[in-house]
Amino acid sequence: MTEPEVPQKRPYPMQVEAGKEYHVCMCGKSQNQPMCDGSHAGSGLGPKVFKATEAGFVAFCGCKHSKDETGKCDGRRSSSSIIIGFKQILVFILDNKFHYSSTLVI
């Protein structure tokens, strides 16, 4: 199996809309990270599908090695992020900047 490219070793925080379907790039070649743009053609690495059941922020995989079936970050290679759950707080420490959301979609 082909190994994916690693666009970054931290998650992509992204706001999602309830009821919407997102095609998450897992080959690492998309120019529209973290979403798929079809660049995977012929690589054997297609996108994973995330269906948002509620609006909020999602941490999509940046390293493309997540084992999560929907393409969310599982922390496998992320050393510069902190995720605090309880569906209340999402804090990312990315390059010394903080991003906050009141809703975490897990």
LINQUI-V448392 format. One record per pair of residues at least 24 apart in sequence whose ideal C-beta (glycine too) atoms are under 7 Angstrom apart, sorted by sequence separation. I is the first residue (numbers start at 1). J is the second residue. D is the distance in whole Angstrom. If there is no record, write none. Layout:
i=I j=J d=D
i=I j=J d=D
//
This chain:
i=4 j=28 d=4
i=5 j=29 d=6
i=23 j=47 d=4
i=24 j=48 d=5
i=59 j=83 d=6
i=7 j=33 d=5
i=23 j=49 d=6
i=24 j=50 d=6
i=34 j=60 d=4
i=34 j=61 d=7
i=21 j=49 d=6
i=22 j=50 d=4
i=34 j=62 d=7
i=21 j=51 d=5
i=22 j=52 d=7
i=20 j=52 d=5
i=19 j=52 d=7
i=57 j=90 d=5
i=18 j=52 d=6
i=17 j=52 d=6
i=18 j=53 d=7
i=16 j=52 d=4
i=18 j=54 d=5
i=24 j=60 d=5
i=28 j=64 d=4
i=18 j=55 d=5
i=24 j=61 d=7
i=27 j=64 d=7
i=17 j=55 d=6
i=26 j=64 d=5
i=16 j=55 d=7
i=16 j=56 d=6
i=2 j=43 d=5
i=4 j=45 d=6
i=2 j=44 d=5
i=15 j=57 d=6
i=16 j=58 d=5
i=1 j=44 d=6
i=2 j=45 d=6
i=14 j=57 d=7
i=13 j=57 d=6
i=14 j=58 d=6
i=57 j=101 d=4
i=26 j=71 d=6
i=56 j=101 d=6
i=13 j=59 d=6
i=14 j=60 d=6
i=57 j=103 d=7
i=24 j=71 d=3
i=56 j=103 d=3
i=57 j=104 d=6
i=58 j=105 d=5
i=11 j=59 d=4
i=12 j=60 d=5
i=55 j=103 d=7
i=56 j=104 d=6
i=57 j=105 d=7
i=11 j=60 d=6
i=56 j=105 d=4
i=11 j=61 d=7
i=12 j=62 d=5
i=11 j=62 d=5
i=54 j=105 d=6
i=10 j=62 d=5
i=9 j=62 d=6
i=52 j=105 d=7
i=8 j=62 d=4
i=9 j=63 d=5
i=7 j=62 d=6
i=6 j=63 d=5
i=6 j=64 d=6
i=5 j=64 d=7
i=4 j=64 d=4
i=4 j=65 d=7
i=11 j=73 d=4
i=11 j=78 d=6
i=9 j=77 d=5
i=10 j=78 d=5
i=9 j=78 d=6
i=9 j=79 d=7
i=10 j=80 d=5
i=11 j=81 d=6
i=10 j=81 d=5
i=13 j=92 d=6
i=10 j=94 d=6
i=13 j=99 d=5
i=16 j=105 d=6
//
